[in-house]
Amino acid sequence: MKRTKIDLDALASLSGLSLSNSERLSFERNMEELISFADRIKDFNGSSLGKEPFFVHSEKDVLRNDVCRESLSSNALLSASAEKQHGYISVPEILSDKGADK
């Protein structure tokens, strides 16, 4: 497969990163290793595995059965919460887009 040289400067610019020379060399090596690994996966012949599913562990069904049970009502949850607003539980904001480039 013909490989194209990866333009790390353009990739870093798109990602909003500035790379030092040592970081650039490290990323170039990592990208080459990643592409080489992907090439090996592409050439993998899985016919020796057979048609049966391949499991890493011996257990075939590790999921539990669904069981319906009674849950708390909305009123019980609201009465137990410290902060309420407009009939909903209010929680502190932990994610924000303030300062994000637009």
C-alpha angles and dihedrals in degrees: 000000000000112000125213119212109253113236099224092179091059091043091050091048092051089049093048092243132135113208128204118220092259091049090049091052091047092049091048090054092046092049092049090051091048093050091046090052091049089052090053091051090050090056095046114124108208096181091105090065093067127220097290118097114265115232123193091205131042096242113091102186110039096158122102123228116262112254121195114219136163116275134194118285121241090249092053091051093047093048090051095049122094096214126041132175128180092341095310134101109259118217131182116269110252101167124053138170092208109133093016116137112256 
